[in-house]
Amino acid sequence: MRVYVILFNTGSENQGIHSLKMGDRDIVLMFESEDDATRFALMLEAQDFPTPAVEELDAEEIEAFCAEAGYEARQIPQGELITPPESTVEQTDWTLEEKTNSPQPSTTDNLDDVRRRLENLL
């Protein structure tokens, strides 16, 4: 199955995948619909994120990446409206790459709000 994910710095050595931070978990969103992923990416860009790119990838590849990286993959059904958190981390992981070699950007929000949104995914 093909899904759509949000990437930053596409094609560079500093490429990263967007994730949501919930407590100590990082969750990668896998959109079934390209339109829904594009809508989410535009909302991120409106929050002053670097220009995101929507990429179509194999769901199994994303799930394997997440398992290896200690992330969680969440599938977003077509038509389900997901909005980015209102707040973001002060410094994304890709800006820390020189120190940690971890190019994964993430966002965080009020824990209750994130928990509510993720529970709606189930």
C-alpha positions as CSV (number, residue, x, y, z in Angstrom):
1,M,0.0,0.0,0.0
2,R,1.3,3.5,-0.9
3,V,1.0,6.3,1.6
4,Y,2.0,10.0,1.7
5,V,4.3,11.4,4.3
6,I,5.7,14.9,5.0
7,L,9.4,15.4,4.4
8,F,11.7,18.4,4.9
9,N,15.0,19.2,3.0
10,T,14.0,16.6,0.4
11,G,17.0,15.3,-1.5
12,S,19.6,16.6,0.8
13,E,21.8,14.9,3.3
14,N,19.8,16.6,6.0
15,Q,16.4,15.2,4.9
16,G,13.9,14.6,7.7
17,I,10.4,13.2,8.1
18,H,7.8,15.1,10.0
19,S,6.6,13.6,13.3
20,L,4.4,14.5,16.2
21,K,5.8,14.3,19.7
22,M,3.5,12.8,22.3
23,G,5.3,12.4,25.6
24,D,8.4,10.4,24.8
25,R,7.0,9.0,21.6
26,D,7.5,10.3,18.1
27,I,4.6,9.5,15.7
28,V,5.0,9.6,11.9
29,L,1.7,10.3,10.1
30,M,1.0,8.2,6.9
31,F,-1.7,9.8,4.9
32,E,-3.9,7.6,2.6
33,S,-4.7,10.6,0.5
34,E,-2.2,12.9,-1.2
35,D,-4.7,15.8,-0.9
36,D,-4.9,15.3,2.9
37,A,-1.2,15.2,3.2
38,T,-0.8,18.3,1.0
39,R,-3.4,20.2,3.2
40,F,-1.4,19.2,6.3
41,A,1.9,20.3,4.7
42,L,0.4,23.7,3.8
43,M,-0.8,24.1,7.4
44,L,2.8,23.4,8.6
45,E,4.2,25.9,6.2
46,A,1.7,28.5,7.5
47,Q,3.2,27.9,10.9
48,D,6.7,29.0,9.6
49,F,8.1,25.5,9.0
50,P,10.6,25.1,6.2
51,T,8.9,24.2,3.0
52,P,7.5,20.7,3.4
53,A,7.3,18.1,0.6
54,V,4.6,15.4,0.3
55,E,6.2,12.1,-0.8
56,E,4.5,8.9,-1.8
57,L,6.2,5.9,-0.2
58,D,5.4,2.3,0.5
59,A,3.7,2.0,3.9
60,E,5.8,-1.1,4.8
61,E,9.0,1.0,4.2
62,I,7.7,3.7,6.6
63,E,6.7,1.2,9.2
64,A,10.1,-0.5,9.0
65,F,11.9,2.9,9.3
66,C,9.7,3.8,12.3
67,A,10.4,0.5,14.0
68,E,14.1,0.9,13.5
69,A,14.2,4.5,14.6
70,G,11.9,3.9,17.7
71,Y,9.1,5.9,16.1
72,E,5.4,4.9,15.8
73,A,3.6,5.0,12.4
74,R,0.0,6.1,12.3
75,Q,-2.2,5.7,9.2
76,I,-4.5,8.6,8.5
77,P,-7.6,7.5,6.6
78,Q,-8.7,9.5,3.5
79,G,-10.8,12.4,4.4
80,E,-9.9,12.6,8.1
81,L,-9.0,16.1,9.0
82,I,-5.7,16.3,10.9
83,T,-4.3,19.7,12.0
84,P,-0.8,20.4,13.2
85,P,-0.3,21.3,16.8
86,E,-0.4,25.0,17.6
87,S,3.1,25.0,19.1
88,T,6.3,23.4,17.9
89,V,9.5,22.4,19.4
90,E,12.0,25.2,19.8
91,Q,14.7,23.4,17.8
92,T,14.0,20.6,15.3
93,D,16.2,17.5,15.3
94,W,17.5,18.3,11.8
95,T,19.1,21.5,13.2
96,L,20.8,19.3,15.8
97,E,22.2,16.9,13.2
98,E,25.8,18.1,13.6
99,K,25.6,17.1,17.3
100,T,23.3,14.0,17.1
101,N,23.3,12.8,13.5
102,S,19.5,12.5,13.8
103,P,17.7,14.3,10.9
104,Q,14.1,13.8,12.1
105,P,12.1,16.9,12.7
106,S,9.2,16.8,15.2
107,T,6.6,19.0,16.7
108,T,5.0,19.1,20.1
109,D,1.9,20.5,21.6
110,N,-0.1,20.4,24.8
111,L,-0.1,16.8,25.8
112,D,-3.9,16.6,26.2
113,D,-4.5,18.1,22.8
114,V,-2.1,15.7,21.1
115,R,-3.5,12.7,23.0
116,R,-7.0,13.7,21.9
117,R,-6.0,14.0,18.3
118,L,-4.2,10.7,18.3
119,E,-7.0,8.9,20.0
120,N,-9.3,10.2,17.2
121,L,-7.0,8.3,14.8
122,L,-7.8,4.9,16.4
